[in-house]
Each structure stands twice: as C-alpha cells, then as structure tokens.
Amino acid sequence: MTLRTQRNLDIAMHGEAFAAAKYKRFAAFARSNENKGLANLLTEVADESRIGHFAKEVQLAGLISDDFANLRDVIRDKQYHIERYAQFAAEAEQDGDLNAARLFKGLVADDKDQLQKLERALAEHRKHKP
C-alpha cells in the first residue's frame, strides 16, 4: 500500500468513526423528541458507518493484531489523549472558556481511570502469556 493510500485510509477511518458517533447522538436527540422513525434511520446509517465502512477500512489497514498488541495500542491512545486533553484544558482556561476546560479535565480523569484498568489488564495478560 502506498503512503498516500495509507494516509487516505487513515482519514477515511477517522471520518467514518466521527460520523458514526455524531449520527448516534443525532439519533438519541430524535428519540428524545419522540421521533422514532428518524431515530431508527439515523441509527441504521450510524451502524453502517461504524460496522460496515469502518470495519472494512480497519481490516484493510491491518490495525487488528493479537490481543497483547491491541491492548498496547489502546494504552498508547489513552496516554496520547490524556496529554492532549490536559493541553486543551489549559488552553481553554487561558482563553477563559471554563466550560470547555471543565470538559477536558473530566475527559483526562476518565481516560486516566481507563488507563489504569488497561494497564492492569496488560499486566495480567503478561502473567498468563506463555
């Protein structure tokens, strides 16, 4: 696979993941407005983005490996997000946007909790791996 195709595939995966999450939120909003038909349609479109398109792109990109490698990948992602969200919180505070700063600080806390669980799982996996 060429570098350009890899880059395009990465952009496509990020786009599909974002779209799926956004469409799910739109569906939840429609459901809260008792618009069940629209909610079902948006959920269907979201699922196709996530389950259909994204899954095919992940397979082509070769992102899924063994459990150990997958777990390490998630840990790296969480570490990255912790650093970025902390930076975003500081920048939001500098900009005087306390709501955004509070959101990003909450995301840091959530990701730190998840990171601890992931690191424990990694340690357990190492203990049981032959």
C-alpha positions as CSV (number, residue, x, y, z in Angstrom):
1,M,0.0,0.0,0.0
2,T,1.4,3.4,-0.9
3,L,1.9,6.2,1.6
4,R,-0.9,8.2,0.0
5,T,-3.3,5.3,0.2
6,Q,-2.4,4.7,3.9
7,R,-3.0,8.4,4.6
8,N,-6.3,8.4,2.8
9,L,-7.3,5.2,4.6
10,D,-6.5,6.9,8.0
11,I,-8.5,10.0,7.0
12,A,-11.4,7.7,5.9
13,M,-11.4,5.7,9.2
14,H,-11.4,8.9,11.3
15,G,-14.2,10.3,9.2
16,E,-16.3,7.2,9.5
17,A,-15.8,6.9,13.3
18,F,-16.7,10.5,13.8
19,A,-19.7,10.3,11.5
20,A,-21.0,7.2,13.3
21,A,-20.6,8.8,16.7
22,K,-22.3,12.0,15.5
23,Y,-25.2,10.1,13.9
24,K,-25.8,8.1,17.1
25,R,-26.0,11.4,19.0
26,F,-28.5,12.7,16.4
27,A,-30.5,9.5,16.7
28,A,-30.6,9.9,20.5
29,F,-31.8,13.5,20.1
30,A,-34.5,12.4,17.7
31,R,-35.5,9.7,20.1
32,S,-35.8,12.2,22.9
33,N,-38.1,14.2,20.7
34,E,-40.2,11.1,20.2
35,N,-39.3,10.9,16.6
36,K,-38.8,7.2,16.5
37,G,-38.7,6.8,12.7
38,L,-35.9,9.3,12.3
39,A,-34.0,7.9,15.3
40,N,-34.1,4.4,13.7
41,L,-33.0,5.7,10.3
42,L,-30.1,7.7,11.9
43,T,-29.1,4.6,14.0
44,E,-29.1,2.5,10.8
45,V,-26.9,5.0,9.0
46,A,-24.5,5.3,12.0
47,D,-24.2,1.5,12.3
48,E,-23.4,1.2,8.6
49,S,-20.6,3.8,9.0
50,R,-19.2,2.0,12.1
51,I,-19.9,-1.6,11.4
52,G,-19.7,-1.6,7.6
53,H,-17.4,1.1,6.4
54,F,-15.1,1.5,9.4
55,A,-14.7,-2.2,9.9
56,K,-13.7,-2.8,6.3
57,E,-11.2,0.1,6.5
58,V,-9.6,-1.3,9.7
59,Q,-9.2,-4.7,8.1
60,L,-7.5,-3.2,5.0
61,A,-5.2,-1.1,7.2
62,G,-4.2,-4.2,9.2
63,L,-4.8,-2.5,12.5
64,I,-6.1,-5.5,14.4
65,S,-3.4,-7.8,15.7
66,D,-3.2,-10.1,18.7
67,D,-4.8,-9.2,22.0
68,F,-1.5,-8.1,23.5
69,A,-0.7,-5.7,20.6
70,N,-4.2,-4.4,20.5
71,L,-4.1,-3.7,24.3
72,R,-0.8,-1.9,23.9
73,D,-2.3,0.2,21.1
74,V,-5.3,1.2,23.2
75,I,-2.9,2.2,26.1
76,R,-0.8,4.4,23.7
77,D,-4.0,6.0,22.5
78,K,-5.2,6.7,26.1
79,Q,-1.8,8.2,27.0
80,Y,-2.0,10.4,24.0
81,H,-5.5,11.6,24.8
82,I,-4.6,12.3,28.4
83,E,-1.7,14.6,27.2
84,R,-3.8,16.3,24.5
85,Y,-6.9,16.8,26.7
86,A,-4.7,18.3,29.5
87,Q,-3.2,20.7,26.9
88,F,-6.7,21.5,25.7
89,A,-7.9,22.2,29.2
90,A,-5.0,24.5,29.9
91,E,-5.6,26.4,26.6
92,A,-9.3,26.7,27.3
93,E,-8.5,28.1,30.7
94,Q,-6.2,30.6,29.1
95,D,-8.9,31.6,26.7
96,G,-11.4,32.0,29.6
97,D,-13.6,29.1,28.4
98,L,-14.2,27.4,31.7
99,N,-16.9,25.1,30.4
100,A,-14.5,23.6,27.8
101,A,-11.7,23.5,30.4
102,R,-14.0,21.5,32.8
103,L,-15.0,19.2,30.0
104,F,-11.4,18.4,29.0
105,K,-10.4,18.0,32.7
106,G,-13.2,15.5,33.1
107,L,-12.0,13.6,29.9
108,V,-8.5,13.5,31.4
109,A,-9.9,11.9,34.6
110,D,-12.0,9.4,32.7
111,D,-9.0,8.4,30.5
112,K,-6.7,8.1,33.5
113,D,-9.2,5.7,35.1
114,Q,-9.5,3.7,31.9
115,L,-5.7,3.7,31.5
116,Q,-5.3,2.2,35.0
117,K,-7.7,-0.6,34.0
118,L,-5.9,-1.2,30.7
119,E,-2.5,-1.3,32.4
120,R,-3.8,-3.9,34.9
121,A,-5.2,-6.0,32.1
122,L,-1.8,-5.8,30.3
123,A,0.0,-6.9,33.5
124,E,-2.5,-9.8,33.8
125,H,-2.0,-10.7,30.2
126,R,1.8,-10.8,30.6
127,K,1.5,-13.1,33.6
128,H,-0.6,-15.6,31.8
129,K,1.2,-15.4,28.4
130,P,3.4,-18.5,27.8
